[in-house]
Amino acid sequence: MDTSALATSYSAELPAWLRDELADVPEFLETDEDRMALVHRLADRNFREKTGGPFAALVVETETGRIVSAGVNLVLASNLSAAHAEVVALSLAQTRVGTWDLGAEGAPARELVVNWRPCAQCYGATLWSGVKRAVIAGDGPELEELTHFDEGPVRDDWQAQLEQRGLQIELNVLRDEAIEVFRAYGESIATGDSLVYNARGTAENG
């Protein structure tokens, strides 16, 4: 086999606009609402910049509110189907602190802040990342109904399963604001400004 044609690395890079968007953001966000408001702000801009879907996430030190990393959905910008906001934020946090385990002994407790219940992929990524807490804007059918994305086969008892594994879940933080971002994305699909990038064979393709 000629291995010269094989890819041997891959990467996803945050868009330049995100650094600009964070320039006026304080390093420490004290409340869940402060943290989620930033997530919504990034999610809304992400699809308007056409770098990915209407999704964003933060990894934050729970006690201090210090931002460890920020991520947005980069599927379109990177051509990587796995580059969801949660995966990007968790991976960048792990890179920054130098360990795959964000809940390592002696480290500050860290949490994931995300603008909807994680999809099938990101559910696992959250579980294995080591974060101790997840702050989630909401769950339910609204995301799929408004955006037509297929979130995959997530268990009905997803929250209980995470809690059994030691994660604290804070649900329904600025839920209405999340839905407004999804609604705006759905409207942009209708006008041809955005697309649904479900792979073939999913429940619904845009």
Secondary structure by P-SEA (a helix, b strand, c coil): cccccccccccccccaaaaaaacccccccccaaaaaaaaaaaaaaaaaacccccccccccccccccccccccccccccccccccaaaaaaaaaaaaacccccccccccbbbbbbcccccaaaaaaaaaccccbbbbccccccccccccccccccccaaaaaaaaabbbbbcccaaaaaaaaaaaaaaaaaaccccccccccccccc
